[in-house]
Amino acid sequence: QVQLVESGGGLVQPGGSLRLSCAASGIILSVYTMGWYRQAPGKQRELVADITRSGATNYQNSVKGRFTISRDNAKVYLQMNSLKPEDTAVYYCNGKYSINDYWGQGTQVTVSS
């Protein structure tokens, strides 16, 4: 059974930082392209950043220079700095390989003073 489990979300003030983690089980994480998506209330889910098996990264323009995606053999991370209220959303971990496409349950990130 494949599981992606996110952690690290919470409430943070504008300008603050959070580090999200995604732990994977039931898959060989190293072959997957892993990504972080987010969905704000009333909006569509959108790609925040992803990282290929070779380590190539891709970021949404609005988070470039503030967010960093990384991975090791067991987890995928999203370091979020200089957070803004518009970053508030549920953040989802995603893994893609061939026809396989897996999602976590999401973790809430709220940026508010």
C-alpha atoms as an extended CHARMM CRD file, in Angstrom:
* protein
*
       113  EXT
         1         1  GLN       CA              0.0000000000        0.0000000000        0.0000000000  PROA      1               0.0000000000
         2         2  VAL       CA              1.4000000000        3.3630000000       -1.0580000000  PROA      2               0.0000000000
         3         3  GLN       CA              1.3470000000        6.1810000000        1.4430000000  PROA      3               0.0000000000
         4         4  LEU       CA              2.5850000000        9.7440000000        1.2440000000  PROA      4               0.0000000000
         5         5  VAL       CA              2.3610000000       11.5100000000        4.5900000000  PROA      5               0.0000000000
         6         6  GLU       CA              2.9580000000       15.2430000000        4.9070000000  PROA      6               0.0000000000
         7         7  SER       CA              4.0130000000       17.0150000000        8.0790000000  PROA      7               0.0000000000
         8         8  GLY       CA              5.3180000000       20.3850000000        9.1750000000  PROA      8               0.0000000000
         9         9  GLY       CA              2.3870000000       22.6480000000        8.4160000000  PROA      9               0.0000000000
        10        10  GLY       CA              1.0010000000       25.1780000000       10.8520000000  PROA      10              0.0000000000
        11        11  LEU       CA              0.3680000000       28.8240000000       11.6150000000  PROA      11              0.0000000000
        12        12  VAL       CA              3.1780000000       31.2820000000       10.9650000000  PROA      12              0.0000000000
        13        13  GLN       CA              3.4490000000       35.0540000000       10.8110000000  PROA      13              0.0000000000
        14        14  PRO       CA              4.2290000000       36.8460000000        7.5430000000  PROA      14              0.0000000000
        15        15  GLY       CA              7.9560000000       36.7190000000        6.8900000000  PROA      15              0.0000000000
        16        16  GLY       CA              8.3260000000       33.5000000000        8.8200000000  PROA      16              0.0000000000
        17        17  SER       CA              9.4930000000       30.0580000000        7.7480000000  PROA      17              0.0000000000
        18        18  LEU       CA              8.1970000000       26.5180000000        7.7200000000  PROA      18              0.0000000000
        19        19  ARG       CA              9.6680000000       23.2340000000        6.5390000000  PROA      19              0.0000000000
        20        20  LEU       CA              7.2960000000       20.6500000000        5.1290000000  PROA      20              0.0000000000
        21        21  SER       CA              8.2380000000       16.9810000000        4.9340000000  PROA      21              0.0000000000
        22        22  CYS       CA              6.7150000000       14.1420000000        2.9570000000  PROA      22              0.0000000000
        23        23  ALA       CA              7.4460000000       10.5910000000        4.0200000000  PROA      23              0.0000000000
        24        24  ALA       CA              6.8150000000        7.8660000000        1.4610000000  PROA      24              0.0000000000
        25        25  SER       CA              6.1470000000        4.1820000000        1.9810000000  PROA      25              0.0000000000
        26        26  GLY       CA              5.2530000000        1.4350000000       -0.4560000000  PROA      26              0.0000000000
        27        27  ILE       CA              7.2080000000        2.9920000000       -3.3250000000  PROA      27              0.0000000000
        28        28  ILE       CA             10.8270000000        3.3050000000       -4.3610000000  PROA      28              0.0000000000
        29        29  LEU       CA             10.9870000000        7.0290000000       -3.7640000000  PROA      29              0.0000000000
        30        30  SER       CA             14.2240000000        7.5300000000       -5.6830000000  PROA      30              0.0000000000
        31        31  VAL       CA             12.6630000000        6.8000000000       -9.0940000000  PROA      31              0.0000000000
        32        32  TYR       CA              9.7460000000        9.1780000000       -8.6660000000  PROA      32              0.0000000000
        33        33  THR       CA              9.4010000000       12.8100000000       -9.6630000000  PROA      33              0.0000000000
        34        34  MET       CA              8.1740000000       14.3540000000       -6.4390000000  PROA      34              0.0000000000
        35        35  GLY       CA              6.2380000000       17.5520000000       -6.1430000000  PROA      35              0.0000000000
        36        36  TRP       CA              4.5130000000       19.8920000000       -3.7530000000  PROA      36              0.0000000000
        37        37  TYR       CA              1.1330000000       21.3110000000       -4.7550000000  PROA      37              0.0000000000
        38        38  ARG       CA             -1.1680000000       23.6470000000       -2.8970000000  PROA      38              0.0000000000
        39        39  GLN       CA             -4.8330000000       24.4940000000       -2.9190000000  PROA      39              0.0000000000
        40        40  ALA       CA             -6.2660000000       27.6370000000       -1.3960000000  PROA      40              0.0000000000
        41        41  PRO       CA             -9.9960000000       27.9740000000       -0.6160000000  PROA      41              0.0000000000
        42        42  GLY       CA            -11.9830000000       28.5400000000       -3.7920000000  PROA      42              0.0000000000
        43        43  LYS       CA             -8.9730000000       27.9790000000       -6.0230000000  PROA      43              0.0000000000
        44        44  GLN       CA             -7.6290000000       25.1300000000       -8.1150000000  PROA      44              0.0000000000
        45        45  ARG       CA             -4.7540000000       22.9920000000       -6.9570000000  PROA      45              0.0000000000
        46        46  GLU       CA             -1.4860000000       24.3150000000       -8.3380000000  PROA      46              0.0000000000
        47        47  LEU       CA              2.0830000000       23.1350000000       -8.6100000000  PROA      47              0.0000000000
        48        48  VAL       CA              4.4300000000       24.8310000000       -6.1750000000  PROA      48              0.0000000000
        49        49  ALA       CA              7.6490000000       22.9620000000       -6.9620000000  PROA      49              0.0000000000
        50        50  ASP       CA              8.8520000000       19.6030000000       -8.1520000000  PROA      50              0.0000000000
        51        51  ILE       CA             12.0980000000       17.6510000000       -8.2870000000  PROA      51              0.0000000000
        52        52  THR       CA             13.0310000000       14.8690000000      -10.6670000000  PROA      52              0.0000000000
        53        53  ARG       CA             14.8670000000       11.6660000000       -9.8210000000  PROA      53              0.0000000000
        54        54  SER       CA             18.0670000000       13.3390000000      -11.0310000000  PROA      54              0.0000000000
        55        55  GLY       CA             17.5380000000       16.3650000000       -8.8070000000  PROA      55              0.0000000000
        56        56  ALA       CA             16.3700000000       18.8910000000      -11.3810000000  PROA      56              0.0000000000
        57        57  THR       CA             13.9710000000       21.3640000000       -9.8350000000  PROA      57              0.0000000000
        58        58  ASN       CA             11.1120000000       23.5010000000      -11.0810000000  PROA      58              0.0000000000
        59        59  TYR       CA              9.2950000000       26.2680000000       -9.1960000000  PROA      59              0.0000000000
        60        60  GLN       CA              6.1700000000       28.3130000000       -9.6030000000  PROA      60              0.0000000000
        61        61  ASN       CA              7.2080000000       31.9020000000      -10.2900000000  PROA      61              0.0000000000
        62        62  SER       CA              5.5710000000       33.2470000000       -7.1370000000  PROA      62              0.0000000000
        63        63  VAL       CA              7.7820000000       31.1200000000       -4.8630000000  PROA      63              0.0000000000
        64        64  LYS       CA             11.1140000000       31.3690000000       -6.6760000000  PROA      64              0.0000000000
        65        65  GLY       CA             13.8300000000       32.5780000000       -4.3400000000  PROA      65              0.0000000000
        66        66  ARG       CA             11.6840000000       31.8690000000       -1.2510000000  PROA      66              0.0000000000
        67        67  PHE       CA             10.9750000000       28.1210000000       -1.3990000000  PROA      67              0.0000000000
        68        68  THR       CA             13.4150000000       25.2450000000       -1.8470000000  PROA      68              0.0000000000
        69        69  ILE       CA             12.4780000000       21.6640000000       -2.6610000000  PROA      69              0.0000000000
        70        70  SER       CA             14.8740000000       18.8550000000       -1.7920000000  PROA      70              0.0000000000
        71        71  ARG       CA             14.8810000000       15.1140000000       -1.3510000000  PROA      71              0.0000000000
        72        72  ASP       CA             16.7410000000       12.2270000000        0.1640000000  PROA      72              0.0000000000
        73        73  ASN       CA             16.1380000000        8.4950000000       -0.0880000000  PROA      73              0.0000000000
        74        74  ALA       CA             13.2340000000        8.5710000000        2.3370000000  PROA      74              0.0000000000
        75        75  LYS       CA             11.5980000000       11.9740000000        2.2000000000  PROA      75              0.0000000000
        76        76  VAL       CA             10.8920000000       15.0800000000        0.1850000000  PROA      76              0.0000000000
        77        77  TYR       CA             11.0980000000       18.5180000000        1.7590000000  PROA      77              0.0000000000
        78        78  LEU       CA              9.8430000000       22.0100000000        1.0610000000  PROA      78              0.0000000000
        79        79  GLN       CA             11.6650000000       24.7850000000        2.8800000000  PROA      79              0.0000000000
        80        80  MET       CA              9.4750000000       27.8760000000        2.8230000000  PROA      80              0.0000000000
        81        81  ASN       CA             10.9760000000       31.2280000000        3.7720000000  PROA      81              0.0000000000
        82        82  SER       CA              9.6250000000       34.7670000000        3.6670000000  PROA      82              0.0000000000
        83        83  LEU       CA              6.1020000000       33.4420000000        3.8190000000  PROA      83              0.0000000000
        84        84  LYS       CA              3.2530000000       35.6600000000        2.6860000000  PROA      84              0.0000000000
        85        85  PRO       CA             -0.4760000000       35.5450000000        3.4610000000  PROA      85              0.0000000000
        86        86  GLU       CA             -1.0940000000       34.4400000000       -0.1320000000  PROA      86              0.0000000000
        87        87  ASP       CA              0.9010000000       31.2730000000        0.5810000000  PROA      87              0.0000000000
        88        88  THR       CA             -1.9360000000       30.1330000000        2.8300000000  PROA      88              0.0000000000
        89        89  ALA       CA             -3.2570000000       26.8190000000        1.4970000000  PROA      89              0.0000000000
        90        90  VAL       CA             -3.3700000000       23.1010000000        2.0040000000  PROA      90              0.0000000000
        91        91  TYR       CA             -0.0780000000       21.7000000000        0.7340000000  PROA      91              0.0000000000
        92        92  TYR       CA             -0.0190000000       18.2650000000       -0.8770000000  PROA      92              0.0000000000
        93        93  CYS       CA              2.8370000000       15.9250000000       -1.6310000000  PROA      93              0.0000000000
        94        94  ASN       CA              2.7230000000       14.1480000000       -4.9980000000  PROA      94              0.0000000000
        95        95  GLY       CA              4.7530000000       11.3570000000       -6.5710000000  PROA      95              0.0000000000
        96        96  LYS       CA              4.7480000000       10.5020000000      -10.2660000000  PROA      96              0.0000000000
        97        97  TYR       CA              6.4340000000        7.6200000000      -12.1140000000  PROA      97              0.0000000000
        98        98  SER       CA              5.1930000000        6.1490000000      -15.3720000000  PROA      98              0.0000000000
        99        99  ILE       CA              1.4330000000        5.6610000000      -14.9430000000  PROA      99              0.0000000000
       100       100  ASN       CA              1.6690000000        5.9460000000      -11.1600000000  PROA      100             0.0000000000
       101       101  ASP       CA              0.4140000000        9.1440000000       -9.5740000000  PROA      101             0.0000000000
       102       102  TYR       CA              0.1080000000        9.2860000000       -5.7950000000  PROA      102             0.0000000000
       103       103  TRP       CA             -1.0840000000       12.0010000000       -3.4210000000  PROA      103             0.0000000000
       104       104  GLY       CA             -0.8280000000       12.6510000000        0.2750000000  PROA      104             0.0000000000
       105       105  GLN       CA             -3.6750000000       13.8970000000        2.4290000000  PROA      105             0.0000000000
       106       106  GLY       CA             -2.2960000000       17.4070000000        2.7420000000  PROA      106             0.0000000000
       107       107  THR       CA             -1.0720000000       19.6940000000        5.4900000000  PROA      107             0.0000000000
       108       108  GLN       CA             -2.4850000000       23.1290000000        6.2670000000  PROA      108             0.0000000000
       109       109  VAL       CA             -0.2110000000       26.1690000000        6.0610000000  PROA      109             0.0000000000
       110       110  THR       CA             -1.6470000000       29.4230000000        7.3580000000  PROA      110             0.0000000000
       111       111  VAL       CA              0.2830000000       32.6880000000        7.1150000000  PROA      111             0.0000000000
       112       112  SER       CA             -1.3250000000       35.3440000000        9.2610000000  PROA      112             0.0000000000
       113       113  SER       CA             -0.4970000000       37.9400000000       11.8740000000  PROA      113             0.0000000000
